[in-house]
Amino acid sequence: MPPKVNPLKLNPLQLKTLTLLQELAKLPGHGTPAQEPGATVVSNLPHPHGDHFHLGNYVVAARDASGLSNPAAWIVLERRGLIKSMFPLSCVLTADGAGYDTGLRSHILHGSDH
């Protein structure tokens, strides 16, 4: 049987927020190893300029990143054990959070030509 899609029943805002935190965790200047195995401290959160922002080689629409500044989204992600929040400055993306398949990566991370 294939793994259940979105077993924690996260809503679209929470899924988008987690997707962006997962990607930030991979980038120098944003992600640093945490003390817990498989966890990463995510900091230096980006701020949109106009209707988008850059995330490594990707461009992200500002509308897809509203959860990065929404404390309610972070609260739910923390309750589900996917992050440890230090809102609004940073979070620890747990091993469970890093491994959670949101299914949105290809939908909100767009290739950049600049």
N, CA, C and O atoms as a GROMACS GRO file, in nm:
protein
  456
    1MET      N    1   0.085  -0.117   0.000
    1MET     CA    2   0.000   0.000   0.000
    1MET      C    3   0.090   0.124   0.000
    1MET      O    4   0.183   0.133   0.080
    2PRO      N    5   0.063   0.220  -0.090
    2PRO     CA    6   0.144   0.342  -0.093
    2PRO      C    7   0.122   0.426   0.033
    2PRO      O    8   0.017   0.415   0.096
    3PRO      N    9   0.220   0.510   0.069
    3PRO     CA   10   0.203   0.594   0.188
    3PRO      C   11   0.085   0.689   0.170
    3PRO      O   12   0.056   0.736   0.060
    4LYS      N   13   0.018   0.715   0.281
    4LYS     CA   14  -0.096   0.806   0.279
    4LYS      C   15  -0.050   0.948   0.251
    4LYS      O   16   0.047   0.995   0.311
    5VAL      N   17  -0.117   1.015   0.161
    5VAL     CA   18  -0.085   1.153   0.128
    5VAL      C   19  -0.139   1.243   0.238
    5VAL      O   20  -0.256   1.235   0.275
    6ASN      N   21  -0.053   1.329   0.291
    6ASN     CA   22  -0.089   1.427   0.394
    6ASN      C   23  -0.155   1.360   0.516
    6ASN      O   24  -0.268   1.396   0.552
    7PRO      N   25  -0.087   1.265   0.578
    7PRO     CA   26  -0.147   1.193   0.691
    7PRO      C   27  -0.181   1.282   0.811
    7PRO      O   28  -0.267   1.246   0.891
    8LEU      N   29  -0.114   1.397   0.824
    8LEU     CA   30  -0.142   1.486   0.936
    8LEU      C   31  -0.254   1.586   0.906
    8LEU      O   32  -0.288   1.670   0.989
    9LYS      N   33  -0.310   1.576   0.785
    9LYS     CA   34  -0.423   1.661   0.743
    9LYS      C   35  -0.391   1.811   0.755
    9LYS      O   36  -0.472   1.889   0.804
   10LEU      N   37  -0.272   1.848   0.708
   10LEU     CA   38  -0.236   1.989   0.706
   10LEU      C   39  -0.317   2.060   0.598
   10LEU      O   40  -0.346   2.002   0.494
   11ASN      N   41  -0.354   2.185   0.624
   11ASN     CA   42  -0.427   2.261   0.524
   11ASN      C   43  -0.328   2.319   0.422
   11ASN      O   44  -0.207   2.310   0.443
   12PRO      N   45  -0.377   2.378   0.312
   12PRO     CA   46  -0.286   2.428   0.208
   12PRO      C   47  -0.183   2.529   0.259
   12PRO      O   48  -0.067   2.524   0.217
   13LEU      N   49  -0.222   2.620   0.347
   13LEU     CA   50  -0.128   2.718   0.401
   13LEU      C   51  -0.017   2.648   0.479
   13LEU      O   52   0.101   2.682   0.463
   14GLN      N   53  -0.053   2.554   0.561
   14GLN     CA   54   0.047   2.480   0.641
   14GLN      C   55   0.139   2.398   0.551
   14GLN      O   56   0.259   2.392   0.576
   15LEU      N   57   0.084   2.335   0.447
   15LEU     CA   58   0.166   2.257   0.354
   15LEU      C   59   0.266   2.346   0.280
   15LEU      O   60   0.382   2.310   0.264
   16LYS      N   61   0.220   2.462   0.234
   16LYS     CA   62   0.309   2.555   0.165
   16LYS      C   63   0.420   2.604   0.258
   16LYS      O   64   0.537   2.611   0.219
   17THR      N   65   0.383   2.636   0.380
   17THR     CA   66   0.481   2.685   0.477
   17THR      C   67   0.585   2.578   0.505
   17THR      O   68   0.705   2.608   0.507
   18LEU      N   69   0.542   2.456   0.526
   18LEU     CA   70   0.636   2.347   0.551
   18LEU      C   71   0.726   2.324   0.430
   18LEU      O   72   0.845   2.301   0.446
   19THR      N   73   0.671   2.329   0.311
   19THR     CA   74   0.751   2.312   0.189
   19THR      C   75   0.863   2.415   0.183
   19THR      O   76   0.977   2.381   0.153
   20LEU      N   77   0.830   2.540   0.212
   20LEU     CA   78   0.932   2.646   0.208
   20LEU      C   79   1.036   2.628   0.319
   20LEU      O   80   1.154   2.651   0.296
   21LEU      N   81   0.993   2.588   0.437
   21LEU     CA   82   1.090   2.563   0.545
   21LEU      C   83   1.182   2.448   0.509
   21LEU      O   84   1.302   2.452   0.540
   22GLN      N   85   1.130   2.345   0.444
   22GLN     CA   86   1.213   2.232   0.400
   22GLN      C   87   1.319   2.280   0.301
   22GLN      O   88   1.435   2.238   0.309
   23GLU      N   89   1.281   2.365   0.210
   23GLU     CA   90   1.376   2.414   0.110
   23GLU      C   91   1.477   2.509   0.173
   23GLU      O   92   1.596   2.502   0.142
   24LEU      N   93   1.432   2.597   0.261
   24LEU     CA   94   1.523   2.688   0.331
   24LEU      C   95   1.627   2.610   0.411
   24LEU      O   96   1.743   2.652   0.419
   25ALA      N   97   1.587   2.499   0.469
   25ALA     CA   98   1.679   2.418   0.550
   25ALA      C   99   1.797   2.368   0.469
   25ALA      O  100   1.902   2.338   0.526
   26LYS      N  101   1.782   2.357   0.339
   26LYS     CA  102   1.888   2.306   0.251
   26LYS      C  103   1.986   2.413   0.206
   26LYS      O  104   2.092   2.382   0.152
   27LEU      N  105   1.952   2.539   0.228
   27LEU     CA  106   2.029   2.650   0.172
   27LEU      C  107   2.129   2.709   0.272
   27LEU      O  108   2.095   2.734   0.388
   28PRO      N  109   2.253   2.732   0.226
   28PRO     CA  110   2.349   2.803   0.312
   28PRO      C  111   2.293   2.941   0.347
   28PRO      O  112   2.229   3.006   0.265
   29GLY      N  113   2.318   2.983   0.467
   29GLY     CA  114   2.267   3.112   0.512
   29GLY      C  115   2.127   3.104   0.570
   29GLY      O  116   2.078   3.201   0.627
   30HIS      N  117   2.063   2.988   0.555
   30HIS     CA  118   1.928   2.970   0.609
   30HIS      C  119   1.920   2.847   0.699
   30HIS      O  120   1.855   2.851   0.803
   31GLY      N  121   1.986   2.738   0.660
   31GLY     CA  122   1.978   2.614   0.734
   31GLY      C  123   2.111   2.576   0.797
   31GLY      O  124   2.214   2.576   0.731
   32THR      N  125   2.108   2.544   0.926
   32THR     CA  126   2.225   2.494   0.997
   32THR      C  127   2.184   2.373   1.080
   32THR      O  128   2.073   2.371   1.134
   33PRO      N  129   2.270   2.275   1.092
   33PRO     CA  130   2.234   2.155   1.169
   33PRO      C  131   2.195   2.189   1.313
   33PRO      O  132   2.258   2.272   1.378
   34ALA      N  133   2.092   2.123   1.360
   34ALA     CA  134   2.049   2.138   1.499
   34ALA      C  135   2.108   2.023   1.580
   34ALA      O  136   2.170   1.932   1.524
   35GLN      N  137   2.089   2.026   1.711
   35GLN     CA  138   2.144   1.922   1.797
   35GLN      C  139   2.075   1.788   1.778
   35GLN      O  140   2.139   1.684   1.790
   36GLU      N  141   1.945   1.790   1.750
   36GLU     CA  142   1.872   1.665   1.731
   36GLU      C  143   1.910   1.604   1.597
   36GLU      O  144   1.921   1.676   1.498
   37PRO      N  145   1.928   1.473   1.591
   37PRO     CA  146   1.960   1.408   1.463
   37PRO      C  147   1.851   1.434   1.359
   37PRO      O  148   1.732   1.417   1.386
   38GLY      N  149   1.894   1.474   1.240
   38GLY     CA  150   1.801   1.498   1.130
   38GLY      C  151   1.729   1.630   1.134
   38GLY      O  152   1.648   1.659   1.046
   39ALA      N  153   1.756   1.712   1.235
   39ALA     CA  154   1.688   1.842   1.250
   39ALA      C  155   1.779   1.954   1.201
   39ALA      O  156   1.902   1.943   1.203
   40THR      N  157   1.716   2.063   1.157
   40THR     CA  158   1.789   2.178   1.104
   40THR      C  159   1.728   2.306   1.158
   40THR      O  160   1.606   2.322   1.161
   41VAL      N  161   1.814   2.398   1.202
   41VAL     CA  162   1.768   2.531   1.240
   41VAL      C  163   1.749   2.611   1.111
   41VAL      O  164   1.841   2.621   1.030
   42VAL      N  165   1.631   2.666   1.093
   42VAL     CA  166   1.600   2.749   0.976
   42VAL      C  167   1.585   2.892   1.023
   42VAL      O  168   1.500   2.923   1.107
   43SER      N  169   1.668   2.981   0.969
   43SER     CA  170   1.665   3.122   1.009
   43SER      C  171   1.684   3.209   0.886
   43SER      O  172   1.690   3.160   0.774
   44ASN      N  173   1.694   3.339   0.911
   44ASN     CA  174   1.713   3.434   0.802
   44ASN      C  175   1.603   3.417   0.697
   44ASN      O  176   1.630   3.402   0.578
   45LEU      N  177   1.478   3.420   0.743
   45LEU     CA  178   1.364   3.397   0.654
   45LEU      C  179   1.354   3.508   0.550
   45LEU      O  180   1.372   3.626   0.583
   46PRO      N  181   1.325   3.472   0.426
   46PRO     CA  182   1.318   3.572   0.319
   46PRO      C  183   1.191   3.656   0.328
   46PRO      O  184   1.091   3.615   0.386
   47HIS      N  185   1.198   3.773   0.268
   47HIS     CA  186   1.083   3.862   0.261
   47HIS      C  187   1.058   3.891   0.114
   47HIS      O  188   1.151   3.922   0.040
   48PRO      N  189   0.934   3.882   0.071
   48PRO     CA  190   0.904   3.909  -0.070
   48PRO      C  191   0.939   4.051  -0.109
   48PRO      O  192   0.924   4.144  -0.030
   49HIS      N  193   0.987   4.069  -0.233
   49HIS     CA  194   0.999   4.203  -0.290
   49HIS      C  195   0.904   4.204  -0.409
   49HIS      O  196   0.924   4.137  -0.510
   50GLY      N  197   0.800   4.284  -0.393
   50GLY     CA  198   0.693   4.282  -0.493
   50GLY      C  199   0.608   4.158  -0.473
   50GLY      O  200   0.559   4.132  -0.363
   51ASP      N  201   0.591   4.083  -0.580
   51ASP     CA  202   0.502   3.967  -0.574
   51ASP      C  203   0.576   3.834  -0.564
   51ASP      O  204   0.516   3.728  -0.583
   52HIS      N  205   0.707   3.840  -0.535
   52HIS     CA  206   0.784   3.716  -0.529
   52HIS      C  207   0.909   3.733  -0.442
   52HIS      O  208   0.939   3.843  -0.395
   53PHE      N  209   0.980   3.622  -0.422
   53PHE     CA  210   1.112   3.627  -0.362
   53PHE      C  211   1.193   3.510  -0.416
   53PHE      O  212   1.138   3.416  -0.475
   54HIS      N  213   1.322   3.518  -0.395
   54HIS     CA  214   1.414   3.416  -0.446
   54HIS      C  215   1.451   3.322  -0.332
   54HIS      O  216   1.474   3.363  -0.219
   55LEU      N  217   1.456   3.195  -0.367
   55LEU     CA  218   1.490   3.090  -0.271
   55LEU      C  219   1.589   2.998  -0.342
   55LEU      O  220   1.550   2.904  -0.412
   56GLY      N  221   1.719   3.026  -0.324
   56GLY     CA  222   1.820   2.952  -0.398
   56GLY      C  223   1.800   2.976  -0.546
   56GLY      O  224   1.796   3.092  -0.590
   57ASN      N  225   1.787   2.870  -0.625
   57ASN     CA  226   1.765   2.882  -0.769
   57ASN      C  227   1.618   2.896  -0.806
   57ASN      O  228   1.584   2.892  -0.925
   58TYR      N  229   1.533   2.910  -0.710
   58TYR     CA  230   1.389   2.915  -0.735
   58TYR      C  231   1.332   3.053  -0.710
   58TYR      O  232   1.390   3.135  -0.637
   59VAL      N  233   1.217   3.077  -0.770
   59VAL     CA  234   1.136   3.195  -0.743
   59VAL      C  235   1.006   3.145  -0.682
   59VAL      O  236   0.948   3.047  -0.728
   60VAL      N  237   0.963   3.213  -0.577
   60VAL     CA  238   0.841   3.175  -0.506
   60VAL      C  239   0.747   3.295  -0.508
   60VAL      O  240   0.787   3.407  -0.476
   61ALA      N  241   0.622   3.272  -0.544
   61ALA     CA  242   0.521   3.378  -0.541
   61ALA      C  243   0.494   3.416  -0.396
   61ALA      O  244   0.483   3.330  -0.309
   62ALA      N  245   0.482   3.545  -0.372
   62ALA     CA  246   0.456   3.594  -0.236
   62ALA      C  247   0.329   3.531  -0.179
   62ALA      O  248   0.322   3.504  -0.059
   63ARG      N  249   0.229   3.507  -0.262
   63ARG     CA  250   0.103   3.448  -0.213
   63ARG      C  251   0.123   3.308  -0.158
   63ARG      O  252   0.045   3.262  -0.074
   64ASP      N  253   0.228   3.237  -0.205
   64ASP     CA  254   0.256   3.103  -0.157
   64ASP      C  255   0.340   3.103  -0.029
   64ASP      O  256   0.362   2.997   0.031
   65ALA      N  257   0.386   3.219   0.012
   65ALA     CA  258   0.474   3.229   0.128
   65ALA      C  259   0.412   3.301   0.247
   65ALA      O  260   0.482   3.333   0.342
   66SER      N  261   0.284   3.326   0.242
   66SER     CA  262   0.221   3.402   0.350
   66SER      C  263   0.232   3.332   0.485
   66SER      O  264   0.230   3.398   0.589
   67GLY      N  265   0.244   3.201   0.486
   67GLY     CA  266   0.258   3.126   0.610
   67GLY      C  267   0.387   3.151   0.684
   67GLY      O  268   0.395   3.125   0.804
   68LEU      N  269   0.490   3.200   0.615
   68LEU     CA  270   0.617   3.229   0.683
   68LEU      C  271   0.601   3.341   0.784
   68LEU      O  272   0.680   3.351   0.879
   69SER      N  273   0.501   3.425   0.766
   69SER     CA  274   0.477   3.535   0.860
   69SER      C  275   0.345   3.519   0.935
   69SER      O  276   0.293   3.614   0.992
   70ASN      N  277   0.290   3.398   0.933
   70ASN     CA  278   0.161   3.372   0.997
   70ASN      C  279   0.182   3.281   1.118
   70ASN      O  280   0.210   3.162   1.103
   71PRO      N  281   0.168   3.336   1.239
   71PRO     CA  282   0.193   3.255   1.358
   71PRO      C  283   0.102   3.132   1.369
   71PRO      O  284   0.143   3.030   1.423
   72ALA      N  285  -0.020   3.141   1.319
   72ALA     CA  286  -0.112   3.028   1.328
   72ALA      C  287  -0.060   2.907   1.251
   72ALA      O  288  -0.074   2.793   1.297
   73ALA      N  289   0.000   2.930   1.135
   73ALA     CA  290   0.056   2.819   1.056
   73ALA      C  291   0.169   2.752   1.135
   73ALA      O  292   0.179   2.630   1.138
   74TRP      N  293   0.253   2.832   1.198
   74TRP     CA  294   0.366   2.778   1.274
   74TRP      C  295   0.318   2.700   1.396
   74TRP      O  296   0.376   2.597   1.431
   75ILE      N  297   0.211   2.748   1.459
   75ILE     CA  298   0.157   2.678   1.577
   75ILE      C  299   0.114   2.537   1.539
   75ILE      O  300   0.144   2.442   1.611
   76VAL      N  301   0.044   2.525   1.429
   76VAL     CA  302  -0.003   2.392   1.387
   76VAL      C  303   0.115   2.303   1.352
   76VAL      O  304   0.118   2.186   1.391
   77LEU      N  305   0.212   2.356   1.279
   77LEU     CA  306   0.329   2.275   1.243
   77LEU      C  307   0.403   2.228   1.368
   77LEU      O  308   0.455   2.117   1.373
   78GLU      N  309   0.408   2.314   1.470
   78GLU     CA  310   0.474   2.275   1.594
   78GLU      C  311   0.391   2.170   1.669
   78GLU      O  312   0.447   2.073   1.720
   79ARG      N  313   0.262   2.187   1.675
   79ARG     CA  314   0.176   2.088   1.743
   79ARG      C  315   0.187   1.950   1.678
   79ARG      O  316   0.173   1.848   1.746
   80ARG      N  317   0.211   1.948   1.547
   80ARG     CA  318   0.222   1.822   1.475
   80ARG      C  319   0.364   1.763   1.483
   80ARG      O  320   0.389   1.655   1.430
   81GLY      N  321   0.455   1.834   1.549
   81GLY     CA  322   0.592   1.784   1.566
   81GLY      C  323   0.681   1.802   1.446
   81GLY      O  324   0.784   1.736   1.433
   82LEU      N  325   0.642   1.893   1.355
   82LEU     CA  326   0.720   1.914   1.234
   82LEU      C  327   0.824   2.025   1.249
   82LEU      O  328   0.926   2.024   1.180
   83ILE      N  329   0.799   2.119   1.338
   83ILE     CA  330   0.895   2.224   1.370
   83ILE      C  331   0.892   2.250   1.520
   83ILE      O  332   0.800   2.208   1.591
   84LYS      N  333   0.996   2.321   1.566
   84LYS     CA  334   0.997   2.382   1.699
   84LYS      C  335   1.008   2.531   1.671
   84LYS      O  336   1.111   2.578   1.621
   85SER      N  337   0.904   2.603   1.702
   85SER     CA  338   0.892   2.742   1.661
   85SER      C  339   0.968   2.838   1.751
   85SER      O  340   0.968   2.825   1.873
   86MET      N  341   1.031   2.935   1.688
   86MET     CA  342   1.086   3.053   1.753
   86MET      C  343   1.036   3.173   1.672
   86MET      O  344   1.110   3.266   1.639
   87PHE      N  345   0.905   3.166   1.642
   87PHE     CA  346   0.839   3.266   1.557
   87PHE      C  347   0.865   3.406   1.610
   87PHE      O  348   0.858   3.426   1.731
   88PRO      N  349   0.893   3.501   1.526
   88PRO     CA  350   0.899   3.502   1.380
   88PRO      C  351   1.039   3.490   1.324
   88PRO      O  352   1.060   3.505   1.203
   89LEU      N  353   1.137   3.462   1.409
   89LEU     CA  354   1.277   3.467   1.366
   89LEU      C  355   1.329   3.338   1.304
   89LEU      O  356   1.404   3.341   1.207
   90SER      N  357   1.290   3.225   1.360
   90SER     CA  358   1.347   3.099   1.314
   90SER      C  359   1.264   2.983   1.366
   90SER      O  360   1.168   3.000   1.441
   91CYS      N  361   1.305   2.864   1.324
   91CYS     CA  362   1.245   2.743   1.377
   91CYS      C  363   1.346   2.630   1.363
   91CYS      O  364   1.446   2.642   1.291
   92VAL      N  365   1.320   2.523   1.432
   92VAL     CA  366   1.395   2.400   1.411
   92VAL      C  367   1.303   2.309   1.330
   92VAL      O  368   1.195   2.271   1.377
   93LEU      N  369   1.345   2.274   1.211
   93LEU     CA  370   1.272   2.178   1.130
   93LEU      C  371   1.313   2.041   1.179
   93LEU      O  372   1.429   2.002   1.167
   94THR      N  373   1.219   1.967   1.235
   94THR     CA  374   1.250   1.836   1.292
   94THR      C  375   1.274   1.734   1.181
   94THR      O  376   1.247   1.762   1.064
   95ALA      N  377   1.325   1.618   1.218
   95ALA     CA  378   1.346   1.512   1.120
   95ALA      C  379   1.212   1.474   1.056
   95ALA      O  380   1.205   1.449   0.935
   96ASP      N  381   1.105   1.470   1.136
   96ASP     CA  382   0.972   1.441   1.080
   96ASP      C  383   0.928   1.549   0.983
   96ASP      O  384   0.870   1.520   0.879
   97GLY      N  385   0.957   1.674   1.016
   97GLY     CA  386   0.923   1.784   0.927
   97GLY      C  387   1.001   1.780   0.798
   97GLY      O  388   0.947   1.807   0.691
   98ALA      N  389   1.128   1.747   0.807
   98ALA     CA  390   1.212   1.739   0.687
   98ALA      C  391   1.166   1.626   0.595
   98ALA      O  392   1.176   1.637   0.473
   99GLY      N  393   1.116   1.519   0.653
   99GLY     CA  394   1.077   1.404   0.574
   99GLY      C  395   0.932   1.402   0.530
   99GLY      O  396   0.891   1.310   0.458
  100TYR      N  397   0.853   1.499   0.571
  100TYR     CA  398   0.710   1.500   0.539
  100TYR      C  399   0.692   1.538   0.392
  100TYR      O  400   0.739   1.644   0.349
  101ASP      N  401   0.624   1.456   0.316
  101ASP     CA  402   0.600   1.484   0.175
  101ASP      C  403   0.476   1.572   0.162
  101ASP      O  404   0.364   1.527   0.183
  102THR      N  405   0.499   1.698   0.129
  102THR     CA  406   0.388   1.792   0.116
  102THR      C  407   0.321   1.781  -0.021
  102THR      O  408   0.205   1.819  -0.037
  103GLY      N  409   0.394   1.730  -0.118
  103GLY     CA  410   0.340   1.720  -0.253
  103GLY      C  411   0.332   1.852  -0.326
  103GLY      O  412   0.274   1.859  -0.434
  104LEU      N  413   0.390   1.959  -0.270
  104LEU     CA  414   0.376   2.092  -0.330
  104LEU      C  415   0.505   2.148  -0.389
  104LEU      O  416   0.502   2.254  -0.452
  105ARG      N  417   0.617   2.082  -0.369
  105ARG     CA  418   0.745   2.139  -0.410
  105ARG      C  419   0.742   2.189  -0.554
  105ARG      O  420   0.780   2.303  -0.582
  106SER      N  421   0.698   2.105  -0.646
  106SER     CA  422   0.698   2.144  -0.788
  106SER      C  423   0.591   2.248  -0.820
  106SER      O  424   0.595   2.310  -0.927
  107HIS      N  425   0.496   2.267  -0.730
  107HIS     CA  426   0.388   2.363  -0.756
  107HIS      C  427   0.422   2.505  -0.708
  107HIS      O  428   0.370   2.602  -0.764
  108ILE      N  429   0.508   2.517  -0.607
  108ILE     CA  430   0.534   2.652  -0.555
  108ILE      C  431   0.678   2.697  -0.576
  108ILE      O  432   0.708   2.816  -0.561
  109LEU      N  433   0.768   2.605  -0.609
  109LEU     CA  434   0.908   2.642  -0.638
  109LEU      C  435   0.925   2.644  -0.789
  109LEU      O  436   0.918   2.540  -0.855
  110HIS      N  437   0.946   2.761  -0.844
  110HIS     CA  438   0.957   2.777  -0.988
  110HIS      C  439   1.100   2.807  -1.027
  110HIS      O  440   1.167   2.885  -0.960
  111GLY      N  441   1.148   2.745  -1.134
  111GLY     CA  442   1.285   2.767  -1.182
  111GLY      C  443   1.309   2.913  -1.210
  111GLY      O  444   1.221   2.983  -1.261
  112SER      N  445   1.428   2.960  -1.178
  112SER     CA  446   1.463   3.100  -1.195
  112SER      C  447   1.553   3.118  -1.317
  112SER      O  448   1.640   3.035  -1.343
  113ASP      N  449   1.532   3.225  -1.390
  113ASP     CA  450   1.619   3.256  -1.504
  113ASP      C  451   1.708   3.376  -1.475
  113ASP      O  452   1.775   3.427  -1.565
  114HIS      N  453   1.710   3.421  -1.348
  114HIS     CA  454   1.798   3.532  -1.311
  114HIS      C  455   1.849   3.516  -1.169
  114HIS      O  456   1.924   3.600  -1.120
   0.00000   0.00000   0.00000
